[in-house]
């Protein structure tokens, strides 16, 4: 019967779910480290650039925008460079679109691996729960052949619950990292938006 076959595969399916969670955990840690390093560098450059922008605003010197556009290490500097080049070639028309397109092009790079972390965070507990179900099935199947030895069932159930624990241990860091990195991405995109507004003011002053 189908049910008998399902019980027959329960033992090795429990192990498969555990190994799947281990692999997901390794990948999650690798991607978390990669994003932490990459977005950390972006965040540092954004802070430095924001300080320069603040100085420009305090001095009311929009002419410094051209100097800021020479900072090609930061995303904001690159955006200003493209905006300035467009202004010199085509005037004010389309400036907002240039900055928006630049931000849209950079967003996938900033959000790299974040969808994976979100998927792991939302699904790892269910994978662990599935492993636990298979483990409990195997434990009760063992009881049927152990002549009523309850200790065998207890051992089997305790092993089965490991899958749920591992699933949670994999999911929690992934969710925390995803939320943290998403906040960093939003902060960077917000910085690009503020730079766009600064450049629009600069282009208007040039027109005048």
N, C-alpha and C positions, 0 to 999 in steps of 0.2 A: 504493500500500500504506500501511497504518497507520504502519509504521516510517518510511517516507519523509516522511509528514506530520509525524511527531514530530520528525524532524531539521530539517524546514523551520521549525518554530516555535522551535527551540532558541536562535537568535540573539536574538530579541526577548524571549524568556522570561528570558534571562540579565539583560537590562536591567531587566525588570520586578522580578525578585528584588532587584536592587541598589536600585532606587527604593523598594521595599517596606521594605527595611532602613533606608534613610535616613529614611523617614516614621516608622518605629518608634523610631528613635534620637531624633528630634525630640520625639515624644510622651513617650518615657522621660525625657528631660532635663527637660521641662516638669513632669512628674508628680513627679520626684525633687526638684526645686526647691520645688514646692508642698508636698510632704510634709515636707521639711526645715524649711520655715518654720512650718507648722502644728504638727507634732509638737515642734519646738523650743520653741514658745511653751508648749505643754502641759507639756513637761519642766521648763521654768523655773518655772512655777506649781506643779508638783508638788514640786519641790525646796523652794520657799519654804513650802509647806504642810507638808511633812514636817518641816521645822525647827520649825514651830509645834507639831506633834504631839509631837515629841521633847521640847520644853520642857514641854508638858502632862504627859507621862509622868514627866519628872524631878521636877516639882513635885507629882506625885500629885494633881493638881487636875482631876478629871473634869468639874467644873462649867464649865471652859473650853470644853467641847465646844459649848455653845450659842454661844459667841463665834466659834468656828471655823466654825460653820454659816452665819455671816453673810458668809463669803468666797465670793461667787457667781462669782468669776472663775475659780476652779479647779474641776475635776471633783469633787475630794474634798469641797470646801465645798458644792457643789450636792447631792451625795449625803447629806451630813450634814443639810442643810436638809430634804430629802424625808423622811429618817429621823425627824428631830425632829418634823416635822409629823404623820407617821404615829403616832408615840409619843403625842402629845398627843390625837389623835383616837381611836385604836384600842388603845392600850396596846402591850405587848410582842409580841403575836401578829403574825407576819408581817414582823417587822423584817428578818430575814435575806433574805426574798424580795424586799423593797423594794430592798435594796442590790444583790442579784443581778440584778434586772430592770433597774435603772439601768445596771449594768455591761454587760449584754447589749445595751441600747439604744445605748450609747456606742461599743461595740466596732466596729461597721461604719463609724462615722464616723472612728475612729482608723485603721482598715485600708483606708480609701478609696484606690483606685489600686494597692494592693499586689498584688492578684491579677493586674493587668495587668503589673506589673514581673516577677512570678514567671513569667508566661506568656512574656514576651519573653526572659527569662533562660534559659528551658529550650528555647525553640523557635528563637530567632534563629540559633544555630549550624547548625541543620538547614536553615533557609531559605538561609543562606549556602552550605551544602554542595550544596543543590539548584541554586543559581545556578552553582556551580562545575561541576557535572555538565553542565548545559546549555552552559556555556562550552567545556568540553572536547569535547563533541559537535560544537559548531560549528567548533572548531579542526580537528578531524579531517575534518570535511566540507569545510573549506577546503583541506586537504591534497590531497584527491582531485581538486580542480580547479586546483591550483597547480603541476602538473607536477613534483611531488617536492621543492618548495622547503621544506626543513625549518624554515627561519627563520620562515616564516609560522605553522607549528604552535607553535613556541616562544613567539611573540608571543601567539598565541591562548590558550595554556595559562596564560601569566603573567597575562593579563587575567582568565581564568577564576578563578584563585586569589584574586583580589581579593575576590570574593564571600564566600569562606570567612573571610578576614581581617576584612572588614566585619562579618560575622555575629558573630564573636568579640568585636569591639570594641563592638558593641551589647549583647551578652549580659552581658559581665563587669561593667560598671557597674550594670546592672539587678539582677544577682544580689547584688552587694555592698550596694546600696541596700536591696533587699528584706530581707536578713538584718539589716541595721542598724535599719531601721524596725520590723521585727517585734520586735526586742529592746526598742525603746522602748515599743511597745504593751504588751508583757508587763510591763514595769516599771510602766507606768501602771495596768494592771489589778491588779497586785500591791499598789500603793499604795491602790487602792480597797478591796481585800480587807482590808488592815490597818486602814483607817478603819472598815470594817464591824465588825471585832472590837472596836475602841475604842468604837464606839457601843453595841454589845451590853453591854459592861461598864458604860457610862454608864447605860443603861436599867435594868440590874440594880440599880445603886446607887440609882436613883430609886425602884425598887420597894421596896427595903429601907428 
